[in-house]
Amino acid sequence: MGSVGNGWPRGGGEIGELLRHPAFDAIGLGPVESWPASLKHIAEMVLNSRQPKFVAWGPDLAFLYNDAYVPVFPERHPAALGKPFREVWADIWEQFSPIVARTLSGSPQLFKELLIPMRRDGRTEDTWFTFSYTPLRDDDGTIAGILCATLDVTDQVAAKRGEKLALDELRAKSEALAVVNRAGAAITVEPNVERLTQIVVDAGVTLTGAEFGAFFYNVDDGEGGSYMLYALSGVDRKNFEKFPMPRNTKVFAPTFDGEGIVRSDDILLDPRYGQNAPHSGMPKGHLPVRSYLAVPVKSRDGSVIGGLFFGHAEPGRFSQATEASLVSLAGQSAVAIDNIRLFRAAKLEIDQRRDMEDQLRKLNEMLEVRVAAEIADRQQAEAALQQAQKMESIGNLTGGVAHDFNNLLQVISGNLQLLGKDVAENGRAKERIANALVAVERGSRLASQLLAFGRRQPLEPKVVNIGRLVTGMDDMLRRALGEEIEVETIVSGGLWNTFADPVQIENALLNLAINSRDAMDGAGRLTIEVGNAFLDDSYSRTHPEVKAGQYVVLAVTDTGSGMTEEVKEQAFEPFFSTKPEGKGTGLGLSMVYGFVKQSGGHVKIYSQTGEGTTIKLYLPRSLRSEDRATAADTVPATGGTETILVAEDDEGVRATVIEMLSDLGYYVLKAKDAQSALTVIESGAHIDLLFTDVVMPGTLKSPELARLARARLPDIAVLYTSGYTEDSIVHGGRLDPGLELLSKPYTREDLARKIRHVLASRPQGGRGAADAARPNAKPSEPHHPETAAKPKLLLVEDDAFIRMDTAEILHDLGYDVIEAESGEQGADILDHTLVDIIVVDLGLPGMSGSAFAARAREALPSVGLVFATGGSDLPDSNHLSGSVLLPKPFNSAALDRAVKAALQPRL
């Protein structure tokens, strides 16, 4: 296979030229010289094929096709070349995504006469295609893409539709034929023409008493001519065949031309048999008759299709009555002949109809199978929905229990730690207190697992690469599982990022690994796999709680005892366990389930008794780059001299935390609820930090208390605490941007460290004055520039891609960025978060950028404003003075200049 420089791919027409262009770069694949050998080989085969074909390859399924495929979608070419397959066919992706997913799972697909609405010549029209999908493997044998060969069969489908219309017309004809047959006259319909003519002749001979009679019927010979069928009565057929047929005798011409009846009552015969008298006017060799009668037989359309000929050796043999009877007989025979013609045509059409009915029957059978499958899918979906609702109800209950439990634990923990100082010299008492604190810690983990299952724990998600995270846990897992467990970790190439709490991912993996160890009785094989996955619409239909899309999947497989169906159904319920009493809480899988659901993911168990178990965690894919790792919190667990207002409704918790803070050196004010705390704030007392419980009784909620506190004391720091946050400051399972939370129960060291961190991160403006104003204040700790907080910036942009790129640039420039997709969401954030600068798009939907900025200035008069806009003018408002215009499109340098200009008055 040649290189790009040597003309790869060889040939390939117009598409080949485009691929050889130096600027060509396929999504997820890069330039062609970096493609794997397997893809190059397949691409060259496709490009030089005359049949319409395409290849979709790589993590984003880059779309590559040949010249023959261009007429299939002329309006998308050449923009589609190298683009993601899903993006190219976004308008019909719902129809194609299941096909793509099944092919990528290793199943070839064939679809005949598939209806695809296509955009052609500026309009959408129905087209039909036959597709063949084949999975493609890369150099390592892994499925990396698909190959599709297609054929436009729109014309053939249209022709079949015409045949169906003809079949409908045939049905109408057949019904008419049945009516004609039931209303038949004296002559029974005979499908055999010779048999019918014999019946007619015999009837005529009986009627007329003639020596002989003949029936002549014109039949198409298939070559543009005709021949005659005839039947005789009263004379030897062989002798009759020696004579010319009446159609060739001029005397009978009027009959066969349809002009009427020809008759003669007296013909003089030549004495020699078979020879007419010279004066008779008859040709030599005519039949030896003295009287004859010839009656035409006419079809329904009036054309002559034959005739009745009767001759007798006696003159004047045929009377008027006989003639009338023969005319009637001729009419009946004409109906019979027409029926035969219709019968023959109808039989052919009926045979065709039977074939169509066979096809229709098979189609109905297939439809019944599909309906049965759809019903089964619906029943499965309903069962899954019921299970999800059951788990939701249990989660609500456990969340409420955890709240009260954590408050109790906080009182116990705080008093034990305070008691520890009083008995510092008593070794035995200290040991007992330490044991009690261990029990508190176990209770805290139990409450944390309950909150996880109930999807009430405040997550701190980050953009992470699970592959690196799992690889980094390898040593810890091996120590936790023991030497008898063989651990294998498999991370797929091209792994996507996900947005989830890395600490909870580690906890979930550790829980699954320990469960697997117990299921294998401490010896066996544990396989951890991380890869990309796509859950399509068909999967989502049978799992209503799952949103179709792209996921990163973490799978843990063991060789243990497996699960029964009954165990699988209850595995995620809290406190359910198959382990012996005292060997487990039954909350491990519950915690995993709750964390994954709270992160927008999906959990699936695959297990059979005696065959081991696989548990797969699906976490949504993130298109953002991985968040950079930060150093662990090294703030010392020391005290201070600042003033702290404690708002806590639980009297025991309040008393304990006040004593702990006082012991750390802080000056403490207290309030039993949010309204009481607001009264203290409005009294004019100096307060450095508000330490408030999230869930308290009363109409005034903690977030509103924090907003009002900042309005009156701009430099105040806020720290929330709770054993159960409800939805006050946690939305979508995530702590609202810019907030600080200390979860109950907490230790004295956790409290001390968190207080110092929050105080160090607050605005610097009024700190020195505050320290000087507080009575008996000690000198403040020296300020270290390297620990100063980053400027906090709020970015309000409705376009997701612009917002994502701008946030990443601002993060790299050293700002602490909070994102909002609308003015309304930005206003909600400002209700409980202080920011130094705002970058806002003017053209926001709903609340406009200028309206949001005016509201922001009312709440934060000194906040810096940057307006990003495609226009050239700033909003005309006195409230927005000092704002900076940032024209779109902008680069990182322009963005940096605009933000620094808006921030300058505050520095």
C-alpha positions, -999 to +999 in steps of 0.1 A: +000+000+000+015+033-011+020+063+011+002+096+006+032+111-011+033+082-035-003+088-046-023+068-020-050+060-026-045+049-061-073+061-084-105+068-066-117+095-089-128+128-074-129+114-038-094+101-042-082+135-052-099+151-021-082+125+002-048+132-013-051+169-006-026+180+021-053+198+040-077+168+043-081+156+079-108+130+089-125+135+123-109+113+149-084+098+123-062+127+112-045+129+078-044+097+057-007+090+063-015+083+099-043+058+091-039+021+100-030-003+072-064-020+075-082+012+069-060+022+040-066-012+023-104-010+028-106+027+017-087+020-015-110-009-023-141+012-017-128+043-037-122+022-068-155+003-067-182+012-092-210+003-067-220+030-042-201+022-010-189+040+021-168+033+052-174+048+087-143+043+109-129+052+143-144+065+176-164+092+158-172+070+127-155+093+102-175+091+069-156+081+038-173+072+004-166+067-033-177+086-064-205+062-071-220+071-037-222+109-045-255+107-065-272+092-034-268+125-015-255+152-039-265+181-016-242+168+013-211+163-009-183+172-004-189+187+031-197+152+045-163+137+036-144+128+068-171+141+091-188+121+119-213+096+105-240+108+130-235+144+120-238+137+083-270+118+087-284+137+117-319+141+100-324+103+097-301+092+126-330+079+147-337+053+119-300+045+113-285+044+148-298+009+157-284-005+124-250+011+131-250-001+167-258-037+158-231-037+131-205-024+155-214-052+179-203-077+152-236-085+134-237-080+096-270-064+084-289-067+051-319-045+044-340-048+012-361-019-001-357+003+030-376+035+029-353+065+034-366+101+030-339+120+012-332+157+005-328+161-033-331+192-054-341+212-024-370+190-013-375+157+006-387+127-014-393+091-005-365+068-018-359+031-014-325+015-009-311-019-004-282-018+022-256-043+032-237-035+064-205-053+074-184-048+105-147-039+098-118-048+121-086-029+126-050-042+126-056-058+161-088-075+151-110-051+170-142-038+153-133-003+143-159+006+117-185-004+092-186-010+054-219-003+036-227-012+000-260+003-013-283+002-043-311+027-051-342+005-059-368+033-060-378+024-097-383-013-089-404-005-058-426+018-080-431-010-105-442-033-078-467-008-066-481-007-102-485-044-101-504-042-069-529-017-085-533-042-114-541-070-088-568-048-072-583-044-107-581-082-112-601-088-080-629-066-094-629-086-127-630-119-108-660-109-089-677-099-121-668-132-137-683-151-107-716-132-112-716-140-149-710-177-142-739-179-116-762-163-141-753-186-170-779-196-196-788-230-209-753-239-220-730-249-192-697-231-193-670-255-206-633-245-202-626-269-232-634-252-266-638-284-286-661-299-259-682-267-260-685-267-298-695-303-297-723-295-272-735-267-294-735-287-326-753-316-310-779-293-296-783-277-331-786-310-348-813-321-324-831-288-329-830-288-367-830-326-375-801-318-398-779-345-415-749-327-400-738-295-384-705-277-378-694-250-353-665-228-364-645-208-339-617-183-348-586-188-326-555-164-326-525-184-338-501-161-319-485-149-352-510-124-363-533-149-381-560-173-370-572-209-374-606-226-369-617-252-344-648-272-355-670-300-344-692-323-365-723-343-360-739-368-383-709-371-407-675-386-405-650-359-396-623-373-419-646-370-449-656-335-439-620-324-438-616-332-475-638-302-483-630-265-481-641-249-449-671-227-452-651-196-443-633-200-476-666-203-496-679-170-509-715-179-503-709-179-465-689-147-465-719-126-452-721-148-422-685-146-413-684-109-420-712-103-396-738-092-421-764-118-412-778-153-418-772-171-450-796-198-461-806-219-492-837-242-494-829-261-526-794-268-541-791-290-572-764-315-568-741-330-593-749-367-598-714-375-587-711-374-550-691-345-539-696-327-573-720-298-577-741-292-608-725-267-631-755-244-628-755-244-591-729-217-588-711-237-561-675-245-564-663-280-572-660-302-542-687-285-521-706-305-494-735-327-508-765-308-493-799-296-507-805-270-480-783-252-455-783-225-429-753-205-416-758-183-384-730-159-372-718-161-336-709-127-323-690-117-292-702-091-267-684-064-286-702-073-319-672-090-336-678-123-353-659-151-335-674-180-354-705-195-369-731-223-369-734-243-402-762-269-407-768-288-439-795-314-449-799-337-479-835-326-483-845-292-497-864-266-475-855-284-443-851-253-421-881-233-410-883-198-396-888-212-361-858-234-365-838-204-377-849-185-346-839-214-324-804-215-340-800-178-336-808-182-298-783-211-296-757-190-314-762-163-288-758-187-259-727-202-275-713-166-279-717-161-241-700-194-235-671-185-258-667-151-241-668-168-207-640-192-218-619-162-229-626-145-196-619-177-177-585-182-193-575-146-186-590-147-151-572-180-143-539-164-152-547-134-131-560-155-102-528-174-102-510-141-099-534-131-072-527-163-052-490-155-054-497-120-041-520-135-014-492-159-004-468-129+000-495-110+020-500-140+043-463-142+049-462-105+056-491-108+081-472-136+098-441-114+101-463-086+114-478-108+141-443-118+152-433-081+153-464-072+173-457-100+197-421-088+201-433-052+206-457-063+233-429-082+250-407-051+248-435-030+263-440-054+292-403-054+299-402-016+298-432-014+322-415-038+346-383-017+345-403+014+351-420-001+381-386-012+395-373+024+390-402+039+408-398+014+436-361+024+440-370+061+439-395+057+467-370+038+489-344+065+481-367+093+493-372+074+526-335+066+532-326+102+525-348+115+552-335+089+577-299+099+569-306+135+578-317+128+614-290+101+618-262+124+608-274+151+633-273+125+661-238+114+650-226+150+649-237+155+686-220+122+696-188+129+676-184+165+687-189+157+724-165+127+722-138+150+707-144+177+734-143+150+761-111+138+747-094+170+757-107+168+793-093+133+798-061+138+779-041+124+808-063+093+812-050+067+787-078+042+793-105+069+788-088+081+756-088+046+743-125+042+749-132+076+733-111+065+702-132+033+700-164+053+702-152+077+674-144+046+652-181+036+657-192+071+648-171+069+616-187+036+607-221+052+613-211+081+591-202+057+563-235+040+567-254+073+564-233+083+534-242+050+517-279+057+524-276+092+509-258+077+479-286+052+473-312+079+477-293+101+452-290+128+478-252+130+483-236+163+471-213+152+443-182+170+431-180+159+395-150+165+373-141+156+337-121+124+342-105+096+322-117+065+339-089+045+323-062+064+341-082+065+373-087+027+373-050+020+364-040+042+393-060+021+417-043-012+407-020-015+437-048-006+462-071-032+447-045-059+448-039-052+485-076-051+493-084-083+474-054-105+485-029-126+466-054-154+457-074-130+434-059-126+400-067-090+388-067-080+351-073-045+339-082-038+303-086-002+290-098+003+254-079+027+231-095+060+222-114+061+255-138+090+260-139+112+290-168+113+315-182+138+339-185+123+374-172+124+409-138+106+408-139+098+446-173+081+441-160+062+410-132+049+432-156+039+460-179+022+435-151+002+420-138-008+454-173-019+465-177-040+434-143-056+437-149-065+474-183-080+465-166-101+438-139-112+462-166-125+486-185-142+458-153-161+448-145-171+484-112-152+482-098-170+452-105-165+415-101-140+386-114-104+386-114-086+352-119-048+351-127-034+317-131+003+306-144+012+271-168+032+250-204+022+245-235+035+226-270+027+240-295+031+212-332+039+211-342+003+210-323-003+243-338+029+258-374+016+249-369-014+271-351+006+298-372+038+302-348+053+328-320+052+303-313+081+278-300+069+245-265+082+237-228+077+242-214+064+275-181+053+291-186+018+305-168+004+335-173-034+337-163-057+367-164-094+360-157-122+385-156-160+384-177-164+415-209-181+424-232-159+403-267-147+411-302-161+407-329-141+390-345-133+424-312-120+438-306-099+407-340-082+411-332-072+447-294-067+444-296-028+445-321-025+473-306-012+506-299-037+533-304-066+510-275-091+513-268-127+506-238-127+530-240-142+565-252-120+593-225-096+604-205-099+571-220-069+553-245-041+556-262-047+522-255-011+512-225-016+489-244-021+456-271+003+468-244+030+470-231+021+435-266+022+421-274+056+436-242+072+426-244+061+389-281+072+387-273+105+403-246+110+377-270+104+348-258+069+341-271+033+340-262+001+359-267-035+344-261-069+360-253-099+339-251-131+360-260-168+361-258-192+390-224-209+389-212-188+360-199-156+377-212-121+375-205-089+354-217-055+366-215-027+341-216+010+351-225+033+322-215+070+328-223+097+302-196+108+278-181+143+282-168+162+252-147+184+274-110+179+280-099+162+312-097+184+343-062+188+356-054+171+389-051+193+419-030+188+450-047+175+482-060+201+506-030+210+528-046+238+548-035+233+584-062+223+610-057+254+631-080+279+647-084+317+645-098+348+660-125+357+635-162+360+644-185+332+633-223+331+633-236+296+638-272+290+625-283+255+636-318+243+646-307+211+664-299+222+700-274+194+706-255+200+674-255+238+680-241+235+715-214+211+703-202+231+674-202+263+694-179+247+720-156+233+692-153+266+675-147+285+708-120+259+717-104+268+683-102+304+694-131+319+674-156+344+687-190+327+682-225+341+678-255+317+676-290+314+661-316+287+662-329+292+627-324+314+596-347+342+607-329+345+640-296+345+622-308+373+599-318+393+630-282+390+643-268+401+610-291+431+608-281+441+643-248+455+629-226+429+647-193+422+629-193+387+613-166+371+593-183+338+585-218+325+585-218+287+593-254+276+586-273+243+584-290+237+550-322+222+563-339+242+590-375+250+599-392+283+590-400+301+558-366+317+554-343+291+537-305+290+541-296+301+505-318+331+509-302+338+543-268+337+526-279+361+499-293+386+524-261+383+545-239+391+516-261+421+506-255+436+541-219+423+547-202+420+512-170+405+528-188+377+547-178+341+540-205+314+539-201+277+549-230+253+547-233+221+567-259+193+565-265+156+568-290+159+540-291+188+516-325+182+499-326+203+468-316+236+484-280+239+472-276+206+453-292+203+419-288+174+395-268+157+422-242+184+421-233+211+446-242+245+431-211+264+417-192+286+441-206+270+473-188+254+502-203+224+522-191+205+552-211+173+555-222+159+588-209+143+608-174+160+608-144+159+631-128+188+649-099+187+624-123+187+594-141+217+608-109+236+616-095+230+581-127+239+563-132+271+582-096+283+574-101+274+537-134+293+534-120+324+552-089+324+530-111+322+499-134+351+507-130+386+491-100+405+506-114+440+507-125+444+543-105+419+562-080+442+578-106+467+590-127+438+603-098+425+623-091+459+638-128+465+647-133+432+666-126+435+703-096+416+718-086+407+682-053+390+677-031+400+647-042+384+615-021+357+600+003+370+573-011+370+538+007+347+513+002+357+477+007+321+465-024+310+484-046+339+473-079+328+457-083+331+419-106+359+406-141+343+405-157+348+370-193+341+359-196+332+322-232+335+308-234+321+272-263+301+257-243+284+229-229+252+245-198+250+222-188+287+227-194+284+264-173+253+267-143+267+247-145+301+264-145+285+299-115+264+291-096+295+279-105+315+310-095+285+332-061+285+315-058+322+320-061+317+358-097+324+366-121+304+387-150+300+362-187+294+369-208+286+338-245+295+332-264+289+300-291+316+305-296+349+322-321+333+345-296+306+356-269+333+361-293+353+383-299+322+405-261+318+409-257+354+419-283+349+447-258+329+467-224+334+451-200+364+450-181+369+417-155+395+407-163+397+370-190+387+346-186+378+309-221+378+293-235+373+258-258+402+248-281+380+226-293+356+253-328+340+249-353+349+276-336+374+299-314+395+277-277+400+284-282+437+292-311+429+316-291+403+334-261+427+337-283+454+352-296+429+377-261+418+385-249+454+391-278+459+415-266+429+436-229+435+431-223+473+423-185+468+418-186+437+396-167+440+363-187+435+331-176+422+297-202+420+269-195+394+242-215+403+211-215+401+174-226+438+173-205+469+178-223+488+205-225+485+243-259+486+261-270+522+268-275+523+305-260+543+334-260+511+355-236+494+332-208+521+332-173+508+330-183+477+310-160+464+282-171+454+247-157+420+234-166+416+197-173+381+184-154+362+171-126+367+196-093+348+204-077+341+237-056+373+237-087+395+231-106+377+258-077+382+282-074+419+275-112+425+279-114+406+312-083+424+326-097+458+315-131+451+333-113+438+364-088+467+366-108+491+388-111+462+414-074+453+415 
